[in-house]
């Protein structure tokens, strides 16, 4: 009797028409009110965005209301009926799935028939539809709560950790929509849940690349953003005043492809030159001797004195000694050599400081004396040997440049611009540390890299260098231990993932796409997963967006951004797209593999102190006295 009573109360109407997945429901005229009373409870009636159940025999088909409209029933005689009873209400419903064995399944098993009865969902069925966990996941700590259903305050949204974090995630939304907060919330809940497990520390690494410095504060010991300081390592990089440095393995630092991009080397002339430079064997252990021998060789090969002067000047700049008194004296000594064009040989003028002779000292005739004088030249500021990796590469390039000029008699005007770009190494030196091997302390569980205080060149190239290294090392580790997990998180990802920027070279774009598209396509096999957050999804490669598995879509206003999402997330329903531009701050559409259907959620607050520093400034609060 109770069941019969419940059915009569929960019934809302019947199927009016079936057109593919689009179902039209005719609502009973006595069910047009906003709420229904049942056993002393107020139950919300159907509306756009709510769910209905269509009963077809023993199968319960679940649909979502995407729209509604009314039609006038002209067959009713108003002499016997009220005006309101002349109106027929219709619901436009999209099918989502079905309930079987007390579990909700996504997909269509059977289509409804016309006149099948339609009902509201009771609490048990509503919970089934919004239970996104597999059997036992909740009991085995396999889920996290990230928020509540926006249209139903009492419904927490629990998401499977395996389905969410073993996937590529996209978080999109205009500035101020709560995008960074959602990112922080996701990883705060995950790390909070497992931070005390030894296996978690042993097998997992999280690396967050933060372009705007929202995820760290200067006082590291009091920095609780996302997680407590003892569980994380922060790199506050700065190209003006060197502070922290990110460790880069030597083999990635010496990657010719990286340097070709960093120095904007042209494909046909400068890249082949760079390859020769990296192969050049410079004796850095006995660098001073090597350098002096190179000078002697230049004199013997009858180099133009202007080239020798340029060579000395460039070497002095790289070693930061071009203003040292003893180095200037050495340059003056070399400049005292004068080329005799008729004899095609260098000589030193009489009364030279070094040779008290009335006659000229021709290099060919007095070679041993002059070479001995050059080799014995002592200037303390010049290094006996070179150990610094940031000096070795530019020195190789300079030596190769003059070596090519010496031996191949090449016109080097196409290569010369490359030497001017060597100054960029100074910026790189301030933000990275070249190491031979990773140590236990190189990275922590959570690692936050702030690029807020670096210049545009480093902001562009360093994330790629870091990501490339992390990915390649994870591939090696995965072969040794298939339990390793790496999650690379990039906030404001449009800074480096735009395919349309005209400021960058094609070579840089290819390098970026090869790196990130390989991760997005193949990373899962090696335990590498990507989380990208951006306020401009239309600026990110469509290949990368389309390969993401789970999406958190905050408010998007720009049509191009909405169209970019629409193009790449084909399974998002029409209603969700229409919500995109009006979502309040902190509310987002969750869609993807972690849940069987798109839902709108309000993200729960993070504990005070753990939230990102991305709040909008309160103007009046700061302006009033």
TORDREN-571722 format. One record per residue (C-alpha): residue in one letter; x, y, z. Coordinates in steps of 0.25 Angstrom, whole numbers, plus 2048, in hexadecimal, padded with zeros to 3 digits. Layout:
REM residues N
[pt A, [X, Y, Z]] ...
END
This chain:
REM residues 625
[pt X, [800, 800, 800]] [pt X, [80B, 809, 804]] [pt X, [812, 806, 7F7]] [pt X, [806, 809, 7EF]] [pt X, [804, 816, 7F6]] [pt X, [813, 81A, 7F4]] [pt X, [811, 817, 7E5]] [pt X, [805, 820, 7E4]] [pt X, [80C, 82C, 7EB]] [pt X, [81A, 82A, 7E3]] [pt X, [813, 828, 7D6]] [pt X, [815, 835, 7CD]] [pt X, [80F, 830, 7C0]] [pt X, [812, 827, 7B4]] [pt X, [81A, 826, 7A7]] [pt X, [814, 82E, 79C]] [pt X, [81E, 82C, 791]] [pt X, [82C, 825, 78F]] [pt X, [836, 82B, 785]] [pt X, [843, 824, 787]] [pt X, [849, 828, 794]] [pt X, [83F, 834, 795]] [pt X, [833, 830, 79C]] [pt X, [827, 839, 79E]] [pt X, [81F, 837, 7AB]] [pt X, [810, 83C, 7AD]] [pt X, [80F, 841, 7BB]] [pt X, [802, 83E, 7C3]] [pt X, [7FA, 84A, 7C5]] [pt X, [7FA, 848, 7D4]] [pt X, [809, 848, 7D5]] [pt X, [80D, 856, 7D0]] [pt X, [810, 85B, 7DE]] [pt X, [81E, 85E, 7E2]] [pt X, [81E, 854, 7EE]] [pt X, [817, 848, 7F2]] [pt X, [813, 844, 800]] [pt X, [816, 835, 804]] [pt X, [815, 82F, 812]] [pt X, [818, 83D, 818]] [pt X, [823, 840, 80F]] [pt X, [824, 84B, 805]] [pt X, [82A, 845, 7F8]] [pt X, [82F, 84D, 7ED]] [pt X, [827, 84B, 7E0]] [pt X, [82D, 84A, 7D2]] [pt X, [834, 856, 7CC]] [pt X, [83F, 858, 7C1]] [pt X, [84B, 851, 7C6]] [pt X, [844, 846, 7CF]] [pt X, [843, 837, 7CC]] [pt X, [837, 82F, 7C9]] [pt X, [835, 820, 7C9]] [pt X, [82D, 819, 7BD]] [pt X, [828, 80B, 7C1]] [pt X, [827, 801, 7B6]] [pt X, [824, 7F4, 7BC]] [pt X, [82F, 7F0, 7C6]] [pt X, [839, 7FA, 7C0]] [pt X, [83A, 808, 7C6]] [pt X, [840, 812, 7BB]] [pt X, [846, 81E, 7C0]] [pt X, [845, 82C, 7B9]] [pt X, [849, 83A, 7BB]] [pt X, [83F, 846, 7B9]] [pt X, [846, 84F, 7AF]] [pt X, [83A, 858, 7AC]] [pt X, [82B, 85A, 7AD]] [pt X, [81F, 861, 7A6]] [pt X, [810, 862, 7A6]] [pt X, [805, 860, 79C]] [pt X, [7F6, 864, 79C]] [pt X, [7EC, 859, 79C]] [pt X, [7E1, 85E, 793]] [pt X, [7D8, 852, 795]] [pt X, [7D5, 856, 7A3]] [pt X, [7C8, 85D, 7A6]] [pt X, [7CA, 868, 7AF]] [pt X, [7BC, 868, 7B4]] [pt X, [7C0, 85B, 7BC]] [pt X, [7CF, 85D, 7BE]] [pt X, [7D8, 867, 7C4]] [pt X, [7E1, 870, 7BB]] [pt X, [7ED, 869, 7C1]] [pt X, [7E8, 85C, 7BD]] [pt X, [7E8, 860, 7AF]] [pt X, [7F8, 861, 7AF]] [pt X, [800, 854, 7AC]] [pt X, [80E, 854, 7B1]] [pt X, [819, 84C, 7AA]] [pt X, [828, 849, 7AE]] [pt X, [833, 847, 7A5]] [pt X, [83B, 83B, 7AA]] [pt X, [849, 836, 7A7]] [pt X, [84C, 827, 7AA]] [pt X, [858, 825, 7B3]] [pt X, [857, 816, 7B8]] [pt X, [84F, 80C, 7C0]] [pt X, [84E, 806, 7CD]] [pt X, [851, 7F7, 7CF]] [pt X, [854, 7EE, 7DB]] [pt X, [853, 7FB, 7E4]] [pt X, [85E, 802, 7DC]] [pt X, [85E, 80D, 7D1]] [pt X, [865, 80A, 7C4]] [pt X, [868, 814, 7B9]] [pt X, [863, 811, 7AB]] [pt X, [856, 80D, 7A5]] [pt X, [852, 7FE, 7A6]] [pt X, [844, 800, 7A1]] [pt X, [83C, 80B, 79C]] [pt X, [82F, 810, 7A3]] [pt X, [821, 80E, 79C]] [pt X, [816, 818, 79A]] [pt X, [80D, 818, 7A6]] [pt X, [818, 813, 7B0]] [pt X, [816, 819, 7BD]] [pt X, [820, 823, 7C3]] [pt X, [823, 826, 7D1]] [pt X, [82C, 82E, 7DA]] [pt X, [838, 828, 7E0]] [pt X, [837, 824, 7EF]] [pt X, [843, 827, 7F8]] [pt X, [849, 819, 7F6]] [pt X, [848, 81A, 7E7]] [pt X, [84E, 828, 7E7]] [pt X, [85A, 823, 7EF]] [pt X, [85B, 817, 7E5]] [pt X, [85C, 821, 7DA]] [pt X, [866, 829, 7E1]] [pt X, [86F, 81E, 7E6]] [pt X, [87B, 81E, 7DD]] [pt X, [883, 814, 7E5]] [pt X, [885, 805, 7E3]] [pt X, [882, 7FB, 7ED]] [pt X, [88C, 7FC, 7F9]] [pt X, [893, 809, 7F4]] [pt X, [88D, 811, 7FF]] [pt X, [890, 807, 80A]] [pt X, [89E, 806, 805]] [pt X, [8A2, 815, 805]] [pt X, [8A0, 815, 7F6]] [pt X, [898, 822, 7F5]] [pt X, [898, 830, 7F9]] [pt X, [88D, 83A, 7FB]] [pt X, [88F, 847, 7F3]] [pt X, [882, 84E, 7F4]] [pt X, [873, 84D, 7F4]] [pt X, [869, 84C, 7E9]] [pt X, [866, 85B, 7E5]] [pt X, [857, 858, 7E4]] [pt X, [855, 84F, 7F0]] [pt X, [85C, 854, 7FC]] [pt X, [85C, 847, 804]] [pt X, [863, 83F, 7F9]] [pt X, [872, 83E, 7FB]] [pt X, [87A, 83A, 7EF]] [pt X, [884, 82F, 7F1]] [pt X, [88D, 82C, 7E6]] [pt X, [896, 81F, 7E4]] [pt X, [8A5, 823, 7E6]] [pt X, [8A9, 818, 7DC]] [pt X, [8A0, 81E, 7D1]] [pt X, [8A3, 82C, 7D4]] [pt X, [8B2, 82C, 7D7]] [pt X, [8B6, 821, 7CD]] [pt X, [8B1, 82A, 7C2]] [pt X, [8B5, 837, 7BB]] [pt X, [8AC, 843, 7C1]] [pt X, [8A8, 850, 7BB]] [pt X, [8A4, 85C, 7C4]] [pt X, [89E, 867, 7BC]] [pt X, [898, 875, 7C0]] [pt X, [899, 884, 7BF]] [pt X, [8A1, 88B, 7C9]] [pt X, [89A, 88C, 7D6]] [pt X, [891, 880, 7D3]] [pt X, [898, 877, 7DE]] [pt X, [8A1, 86F, 7D4]] [pt X, [8AD, 870, 7DD]] [pt X, [8A5, 86D, 7E9]] [pt X, [8A0, 860, 7E3]] [pt X, [8AE, 85C, 7DF]] [pt X, [8B3, 85E, 7ED]] [pt X, [8A7, 857, 7F3]] [pt X, [8A9, 84A, 7EB]] [pt X, [8B7, 849, 7EF]] [pt X, [8B5, 84D, 7FD]] [pt X, [8AB, 842, 7FF]] [pt X, [8B3, 838, 7F9]] [pt X, [8C0, 83B, 800]] [pt X, [8B9, 83D, 80D]] [pt X, [8B3, 82F, 80C]] [pt X, [8C0, 827, 809]] [pt X, [8CB, 831, 80F]] [pt X, [8CE, 827, 81A]] [pt X, [8D0, 81B, 812]] [pt X, [8DE, 817, 80F]] [pt X, [8DB, 810, 802]] [pt X, [8D4, 81D, 7FD]] [pt X, [8E1, 825, 800]] [pt X, [8EA, 81A, 7FA]] [pt X, [8E2, 818, 7ED]] [pt X, [8DC, 826, 7EA]] [pt X, [8E0, 834, 7E5]] [pt X, [8D8, 840, 7E2]] [pt X, [8DE, 84C, 7DB]] [pt X, [8D6, 859, 7DA]] [pt X, [8DB, 863, 7D0]] [pt X, [8D6, 871, 7D5]] [pt X, [8D7, 87C, 7CB]] [pt X, [8D1, 887, 7D5]] [pt X, [8D6, 883, 7E2]] [pt X, [8C9, 87F, 7E8]] [pt X, [8CD, 872, 7EF]] [pt X, [8D8, 877, 7F8]] [pt X, [8DC, 882, 801]] [pt X, [8EA, 887, 804]] [pt X, [8EB, 881, 812]] [pt X, [8ED, 872, 80F]] [pt X, [8EB, 86E, 81D]] [pt X, [8DE, 874, 81E]] [pt X, [8D9, 870, 810]] [pt X, [8CD, 867, 812]] [pt X, [8C7, 869, 804]] [pt X, [8C1, 85C, 7FF]] [pt X, [8C9, 854, 80A]] [pt X, [8D2, 856, 816]] [pt X, [8E1, 85B, 813]] [pt X, [8E7, 84D, 818]] [pt X, [8E0, 846, 80C]] [pt X, [8E4, 84F, 801]] [pt X, [8F0, 857, 7FA]] [pt X, [8EE, 864, 7F4]] [pt X, [8F7, 86B, 7EA]] [pt X, [8F5, 87A, 7E9]] [pt X, [8FD, 87D, 7DD]] [pt X, [902, 88B, 7D9]] [pt X, [90A, 890, 7CE]] [pt X, [90E, 89D, 7D4]] [pt X, [912, 898, 7E2]] [pt X, [916, 889, 7E2]] [pt X, [90F, 882, 7ED]] [pt X, [90A, 874, 7EB]] [pt X, [90F, 86B, 7E0]] [pt X, [908, 85F, 7DA]] [pt X, [911, 853, 7D8]] [pt X, [914, 84F, 7C9]] [pt X, [91B, 842, 7C6]] [pt X, [928, 845, 7BE]] [pt X, [923, 83C, 7B2]] [pt X, [917, 845, 7B0]] [pt X, [91E, 852, 7B2]] [pt X, [928, 84E, 7A7]] [pt X, [91C, 84A, 79D]] [pt X, [91F, 850, 790]] [pt X, [910, 852, 78D]] [pt X, [90E, 85A, 799]] [pt X, [91A, 863, 796]] [pt X, [915, 865, 788]] [pt X, [908, 86A, 78D]] [pt X, [90D, 872, 798]] [pt X, [917, 879, 78F]] [pt X, [90D, 87A, 783]] [pt X, [916, 873, 77A]] [pt X, [913, 873, 76B]] [pt X, [910, 865, 766]] [pt X, [91A, 865, 759]] [pt X, [926, 86D, 75F]] [pt X, [926, 86F, 76E]] [pt X, [921, 861, 772]] [pt X, [92C, 85A, 76A]] [pt X, [936, 863, 770]] [pt X, [931, 860, 77E]] [pt X, [932, 852, 77C]] [pt X, [941, 854, 778]] [pt X, [943, 85C, 785]] [pt X, [93D, 852, 78E]] [pt X, [947, 847, 788]] [pt X, [953, 851, 789]] [pt X, [95D, 84B, 793]] [pt X, [962, 857, 79B]] [pt X, [96C, 854, 7A6]] [pt X, [965, 85A, 7B2]] [pt X, [96E, 853, 7BC]] [pt X, [97A, 85B, 7B6]] [pt X, [971, 867, 7B1]] [pt X, [97C, 872, 7B3]] [pt X, [986, 86A, 7AB]] [pt X, [97B, 866, 7A0]] [pt X, [977, 875, 79F]] [pt X, [985, 87A, 79D]] [pt X, [988, 86F, 793]] [pt X, [97C, 874, 78B]] [pt X, [981, 882, 78B]] [pt X, [98E, 87D, 786]] [pt X, [987, 875, 77B]] [pt X, [97F, 881, 777]] [pt X, [98C, 889, 775]] [pt X, [993, 87E, 76E]] [pt X, [987, 87D, 764]] [pt X, [987, 88C, 762]] [pt X, [97A, 88F, 768]] [pt X, [975, 89E, 766]] [pt X, [979, 8A5, 773]] [pt X, [96A, 8AA, 774]] [pt X, [966, 89C, 775]] [pt X, [970, 899, 780]] [pt X, [96B, 8A5, 787]] [pt X, [95D, 8A0, 786]] [pt X, [961, 892, 78B]] [pt X, [967, 898, 797]] [pt X, [95C, 8A1, 79A]] [pt X, [952, 896, 799]] [pt X, [95A, 88C, 7A2]] [pt X, [95C, 897, 7AC]] [pt X, [94D, 89A, 7AD]] [pt X, [949, 88B, 7AE]] [pt X, [953, 88A, 7BA]] [pt X, [94F, 898, 7C0]] [pt X, [95E, 89C, 7C0]] [pt X, [95E, 8A6, 7B4]] [pt X, [95F, 8B2, 7BE]] [pt X, [96B, 8AC, 7C6]] [pt X, [978, 8B3, 7C6]] [pt X, [981, 8A7, 7C3]] [pt X, [977, 8A3, 7B7]] [pt X, [977, 8B1, 7B1]] [pt X, [987, 8B0, 7B2]] [pt X, [987, 8A3, 7AA]] [pt X, [97D, 8A8, 7A0]] [pt X, [986, 8B4, 79E]] [pt X, [992, 8AB, 79C]] [pt X, [98B, 8A3, 792]] [pt X, [987, 8B0, 78B]] [pt X, [995, 8B4, 78A]] [pt X, [996, 8A9, 77F]] [pt X, [995, 8B0, 771]] [pt X, [993, 8A9, 764]] [pt X, [99D, 8AC, 759]] [pt X, [995, 8AA, 74C]] [pt X, [9A1, 8A9, 743]] [pt X, [9A8, 89E, 74B]] [pt X, [99B, 898, 750]] [pt X, [9A0, 897, 75E]] [pt X, [99E, 89D, 76C]] [pt X, [9A8, 8A6, 772]] [pt X, [9AA, 8AE, 77F]] [pt X, [9AF, 8BC, 77E]] [pt X, [9BD, 8C1, 783]] [pt X, [9BE, 8C6, 791]] [pt X, [9B2, 8BC, 795]] [pt X, [9B0, 8BB, 7A4]] [pt X, [9B3, 8AC, 7A3]] [pt X, [9BF, 8AD, 799]] [pt X, [9CA, 8B7, 79B]] [pt X, [9CF, 8B6, 78C]] [pt X, [9D1, 8C0, 782]] [pt X, [9CC, 8B7, 777]] [pt X, [9BE, 8B1, 775]] [pt X, [9BC, 8A3, 77A]] [pt X, [9B5, 89C, 76F]] [pt X, [9AD, 890, 773]] [pt X, [9B3, 886, 76A]] [pt X, [9C1, 88A, 76E]] [pt X, [9BF, 88B, 77C]] [pt X, [9B3, 881, 77E]] [pt X, [9B9, 87A, 78A]] [pt X, [9BC, 887, 792]] [pt X, [9AE, 88C, 78F]] [pt X, [9A7, 87F, 792]] [pt X, [9AF, 87E, 79F]] [pt X, [9AB, 88C, 7A3]] [pt X, [99C, 889, 7A0]] [pt X, [99C, 87C, 7A7]] [pt X, [9A3, 882, 7B3]] [pt X, [999, 88D, 7B4]] [pt X, [993, 88D, 7C2]] [pt X, [986, 894, 7C5]] [pt X, [980, 88F, 7D1]] [pt X, [971, 892, 7CD]] [pt X, [972, 887, 7C2]] [pt X, [96E, 879, 7C7]] [pt X, [978, 86E, 7C6]] [pt X, [96C, 864, 7C3]] [pt X, [95D, 865, 7C1]] [pt X, [953, 85D, 7C9]] [pt X, [947, 865, 7C8]] [pt X, [93D, 85F, 7BE]] [pt X, [937, 86D, 7BB]] [pt X, [945, 871, 7B6]] [pt X, [948, 865, 7AE]] [pt X, [93D, 866, 7A3]] [pt X, [93F, 875, 79F]] [pt X, [94E, 873, 79F]] [pt X, [94D, 867, 796]] [pt X, [944, 86F, 78D]] [pt X, [94E, 87B, 78C]] [pt X, [95A, 871, 78A]] [pt X, [952, 86A, 77F]] [pt X, [94E, 877, 778]] [pt X, [95D, 87C, 777]] [pt X, [961, 86E, 774]] [pt X, [957, 86D, 768]] [pt X, [95C, 87B, 764]] [pt X, [96A, 876, 765]] [pt X, [96A, 869, 75E]] [pt X, [95E, 86A, 754]] [pt X, [960, 879, 751]] [pt X, [951, 87A, 752]] [pt X, [948, 886, 751]] [pt X, [943, 886, 75F]] [pt X, [939, 892, 75E]] [pt X, [92E, 888, 75F]] [pt X, [934, 882, 76C]] [pt X, [938, 88F, 773]] [pt X, [92A, 892, 778]] [pt X, [92A, 885, 780]] [pt X, [936, 88A, 788]] [pt X, [92E, 896, 78C]] [pt X, [923, 88E, 792]] [pt X, [92D, 887, 79B]] [pt X, [92A, 891, 7A6]] [pt X, [91D, 88A, 7A8]] [pt X, [925, 87F, 7B0]] [pt X, [926, 889, 7BB]] [pt X, [917, 888, 7BE]] [pt X, [917, 879, 7BD]] [pt X, [923, 879, 7C7]] [pt X, [91A, 880, 7D1]] [pt X, [90F, 876, 7D1]] [pt X, [914, 868, 7CF]] [pt X, [91F, 860, 7D5]] [pt X, [926, 855, 7CD]] [pt X, [928, 848, 7D4]] [pt X, [92D, 83A, 7D0]] [pt X, [923, 832, 7D8]] [pt X, [916, 834, 7E0]] [pt X, [918, 833, 7EF]] [pt X, [90D, 830, 7F9]] [pt X, [90C, 83E, 7FC]] [pt X, [90A, 843, 7ED]] [pt X, [8FB, 842, 7EE]] [pt X, [8F1, 841, 7F8]] [pt X, [8E2, 83B, 7F8]] [pt X, [8DD, 848, 7F3]] [pt X, [8E6, 852, 7EB]] [pt X, [8E1, 860, 7E7]] [pt X, [8E9, 868, 7DD]] [pt X, [8E6, 876, 7DD]] [pt X, [8E9, 87E, 7D0]] [pt X, [8E3, 88B, 7D5]] [pt X, [8F1, 892, 7D6]] [pt X, [8F8, 88D, 7C9]] [pt X, [8F8, 894, 7BC]] [pt X, [8F0, 890, 7AF]] [pt X, [8FC, 888, 7A9]] [pt X, [8FD, 87F, 7B5]] [pt X, [8EE, 87E, 7B7]] [pt X, [8ED, 879, 7A9]] [pt X, [8F8, 86E, 7A9]] [pt X, [8FA, 86A, 7B7]] [pt X, [8ED, 862, 7B9]] [pt X, [8F0, 85A, 7AD]] [pt X, [8FE, 857, 7B2]] [pt X, [8F8, 852, 7BF]] [pt X, [8ED, 84B, 7BA]] [pt X, [8F5, 844, 7AF]] [pt X, [8FF, 83F, 7BA]] [pt X, [8F4, 83A, 7C4]] [pt X, [8ED, 833, 7B9]] [pt X, [8FA, 82C, 7B3]] [pt X, [8FF, 828, 7C1]] [pt X, [8F1, 823, 7C5]] [pt X, [8F2, 81A, 7B8]] [pt X, [8FF, 814, 7BD]] [pt X, [8F9, 812, 7CB]] [pt X, [8ED, 80C, 7C6]] [pt X, [8F5, 801, 7C0]] [pt X, [8FC, 7FE, 7CD]] [pt X, [8EF, 800, 7D6]] [pt X, [8E1, 800, 7D0]] [pt X, [8DC, 806, 7DD]] [pt X, [8E2, 814, 7DA]] [pt X, [8D7, 81F, 7D8]] [pt X, [8DA, 82D, 7D3]] [pt X, [8D0, 839, 7D2]] [pt X, [8D4, 845, 7CB]] [pt X, [8CB, 851, 7CE]] [pt X, [8CC, 85E, 7C6]] [pt X, [8C4, 86A, 7CA]] [pt X, [8C1, 875, 7BF]] [pt X, [8C5, 86A, 7B5]] [pt X, [8C2, 873, 7A9]] [pt X, [8CF, 87A, 7AC]] [pt X, [8D7, 86E, 7A6]] [pt X, [8CC, 866, 79E]] [pt X, [8C7, 870, 794]] [pt X, [8C9, 86B, 786]] [pt X, [8C6, 879, 77F]] [pt X, [8D0, 882, 786]] [pt X, [8D8, 88A, 77B]] [pt X, [8E3, 88E, 785]] [pt X, [8E9, 880, 785]] [pt X, [8F0, 878, 77B]] [pt X, [8EB, 86C, 774]] [pt X, [8F6, 864, 77A]] [pt X, [8F1, 868, 788]] [pt X, [8E3, 864, 785]] [pt X, [8E7, 857, 780]] [pt X, [8F0, 854, 78C]] [pt X, [8E4, 858, 795]] [pt X, [8DA, 850, 78E]] [pt X, [8E3, 844, 78D]] [pt X, [8E5, 844, 79C]] [pt X, [8D7, 847, 7A1]] [pt X, [8D0, 83F, 796]] [pt X, [8D8, 833, 799]] [pt X, [8D5, 834, 7A8]] [pt X, [8C6, 836, 7A5]] [pt X, [8C6, 82A, 79B]] [pt X, [8D0, 820, 7A1]] [pt X, [8D2, 825, 7AF]] [pt X, [8C8, 81C, 7B6]] [pt X, [8D0, 810, 7B2]] [pt X, [8DC, 815, 7BA]] [pt X, [8D4, 81A, 7C6]] [pt X, [8D4, 829, 7C2]] [pt X, [8C8, 831, 7C2]] [pt X, [8C6, 840, 7BF]] [pt X, [8BC, 84A, 7C5]] [pt X, [8BB, 857, 7BE]] [pt X, [8B3, 863, 7C2]] [pt X, [8B1, 86F, 7B9]] [pt X, [8A8, 87B, 7B8]] [pt X, [8A9, 87A, 7A9]] [pt X, [8A6, 86C, 7A4]] [pt X, [8A5, 872, 795]] [pt X, [8B4, 875, 796]] [pt X, [8B8, 867, 79A]] [pt X, [8BB, 85C, 78F]] [pt X, [8AE, 855, 78B]] [pt X, [8B6, 848, 78B]] [pt X, [8B9, 84A, 79A]] [pt X, [8AB, 84E, 79E]] [pt X, [8A5, 843, 797]] [pt X, [8AE, 838, 79D]] [pt X, [8AA, 83C, 7AC]] [pt X, [8A2, 832, 7B3]] [pt X, [89B, 83B, 7BE]] [pt X, [896, 849, 7BD]] [pt X, [893, 854, 7C8]] [pt X, [88C, 85F, 7C0]] [pt X, [88A, 86C, 7C7]] [pt X, [884, 879, 7C2]] [pt X, [888, 87C, 7B4]] [pt X, [883, 888, 7AD]] [pt X, [88B, 88A, 7A0]] [pt X, [884, 883, 795]] [pt X, [891, 87D, 78F]] [pt X, [894, 876, 79C]] [pt X, [886, 870, 79D]] [pt X, [887, 86C, 78E]] [pt X, [895, 866, 791]] [pt X, [88F, 85E, 79D]] [pt X, [883, 85A, 794]] [pt X, [88C, 855, 789]] [pt X, [894, 84C, 792]] [pt X, [88A, 847, 79C]] [pt X, [880, 841, 793]] [pt X, [878, 839, 79E]] [pt X, [875, 846, 7A6]] [pt X, [866, 848, 7A5]] [pt X, [860, 855, 7A0]] [pt X, [85B, 859, 7AD]] [pt X, [869, 859, 7B3]] [pt X, [86E, 862, 7A8]] [pt X, [863, 86C, 7AB]] [pt X, [867, 86C, 7B9]] [pt X, [876, 86F, 7B6]] [pt X, [874, 87E, 7B5]] [pt X, [86C, 880, 7C1]] [pt X, [872, 877, 7CC]] [pt X, [875, 87E, 7D9]] [pt X, [883, 87F, 7DF]] [pt X, [887, 871, 7E5]] [pt X, [87D, 869, 7DD]] [pt X, [881, 861, 7D1]] [pt X, [87C, 856, 7C8]] [pt X, [883, 849, 7CA]] [pt X, [884, 840, 7BE]] [pt X, [88C, 834, 7BA]] [pt X, [890, 826, 7BD]] [pt X, [88F, 827, 7CC]] [pt X, [880, 829, 7CB]] [pt X, [876, 823, 7C1]] [pt X, [86F, 830, 7BE]] [pt X, [872, 83F, 7BF]] [pt X, [86E, 846, 7CC]] [pt X, [86F, 854, 7D2]] [pt X, [876, 854, 7E0]] [pt X, [879, 85F, 7EA]] [pt X, [888, 85D, 7EE]] [pt X, [889, 85C, 7FE]] [pt X, [892, 866, 805]] [pt X, [8A1, 862, 808]] [pt X, [8A5, 863, 817]] [pt X, [8AA, 871, 81A]] [pt X, [8B9, 873, 816]] [pt X, [8B9, 868, 80C]] [pt X, [8B2, 870, 801]] [pt X, [8BA, 876, 7F5]] [pt X, [8BC, 885, 7F5]] [pt X, [8B3, 888, 7EA]] [pt X, [8A8, 890, 7F0]] [pt X, [8A3, 89D, 7EA]] [pt X, [8A8, 8AA, 7F1]] [pt X, [89D, 8B1, 7FA]] [pt X, [89E, 8BF, 7F5]] [pt X, [895, 8C6, 7FF]] [pt X, [89B, 8BF, 80A]] [pt X, [8A9, 8C4, 807]] [pt X, [8A4, 8D2, 803]] [pt X, [89D, 8D7, 80F]] [pt X, [8A4, 8DD, 81B]] 
END
